[in-house]
């Protein structure tokens, strides 16, 4: 038996696509170095914030996504 998953709508799928693209471009190329050094570059956090990937539950008026 196969269950149809319709829990998520177009907005959620668009967000997932954005996250996938961000990870492929901004995270994956640097992951090994970050693991080796034990630290993630600060710039990736700034980049994630600029893309609206941080603080999605925080109201925009307070700087959230």
C-alpha positions in Angstrom: 0.0 0.0 0.0 1.3 3.4 -0.9 0.3 6.5 1.0 0.1 9.9 -0.8 1.9 12.6 1.1 0.1 15.9 0.7 1.2 17.4 4.0 3.4 20.0 2.3 2.3 22.7 -0.2 4.1 24.7 -2.9 5.7 27.1 -0.4 7.3 24.3 1.6 8.6 22.7 -1.6 10.0 26.1 -2.7 11.8 26.4 0.6 13.2 22.9 0.3 14.5 23.8 -3.1 16.1 26.9 -1.7 17.8 25.0 1.1 19.0 22.3 -1.3 20.6 24.9 -3.6 22.2 26.7 -0.6 23.7 23.5 0.8 25.0 22.5 -2.6 26.6 25.9 -3.3 27.6 27.2 0.2 28.1 24.1 2.4 29.0 21.0 0.5 32.2 22.4 -1.1 33.6 23.4 2.4 32.3 20.6 4.5 35.4 18.5 4.7 37.6 21.5 5.6 35.1 22.5 8.3 35.1 19.0 9.7 38.9 18.9 9.6 39.3 22.3 11.3 36.4 21.8 13.7 34.8 25.1 12.8 32.3 26.4 10.2 33.2 29.7 8.5 31.2 32.6 9.9 30.4 33.8 6.4 28.2 30.8 5.7 25.9 31.9 8.5 25.7 35.4 7.1 24.9 34.0 3.7 22.2 31.8 5.2 20.7 34.8 6.9 20.7 36.8 3.7 18.8 34.0 2.0 16.2 34.0 4.7 17.1 30.5 6.0 17.7 31.5 9.6 14.9 32.5 12.1 11.9 31.4 10.0 9.7 31.4 13.1 10.8 34.9 14.1 8.6 37.8 12.9 10.2 39.9 10.1 9.9 43.0 12.2 12.4 41.4 14.6 14.8 40.3 11.8 13.3 36.8 11.1 12.7 35.2 7.8 
